[in-house]
Every structure is written in C-alpha cells, then in structure tokens.
Amino acid sequence: MSKVKITQSRSDIKRPETQQRTLRALGLGKVNKSVEVELTPQIAGMITKVNHLITVQEL
C-alpha cells in the first residue's frame, strides 16, 4: 500500500456530525494539521467523504 499525506485545509464548523467524526477518525481536527497514513480502501472512503475539507498528497 502507498502512503498519503492528508492535510485539513478547511474548518469543520457547521458541518454535519458524520463529517466531523470522519475528520477525527483520520487524526485531524484543526486547520493545517497533517497526518501520514497508509492508503487502504477504508481510508480512501473517508477521504472521499470529506474531500472538500482536506488536501491529499501521495508520498
């Protein structure tokens, strides 16, 4: 599996609870915070769900 760097680029204020929980599950929560994770099908689904709040870079 490849690794990706996920950075939260927009706030989760006034977003549905499910999107806020998805960001927390990815390890995010504050704007400009970044995490590096393995790109599994589960992570890819989370990225798709909140792609308007994050930026993704392949490593």
C-alpha positions, 0 to 999 in steps of 0.5 A: 500500500502507498502512503498519503499525506492528508492535510485539513485545509478547511474548518469543520464548523457547521458541518454535519456530525458524520463529517466531523467524526470522519475528520477525527477518525483520520487524526485531524481536527484543526486547520493545517494539521497533517497526518501520514497514513497508509492508503487502504480502501477504508481510508480512501472512503473517508477521504472521499467523504470529506474531500472538500475539507482536506488536501491529499498528497501521495508520498 
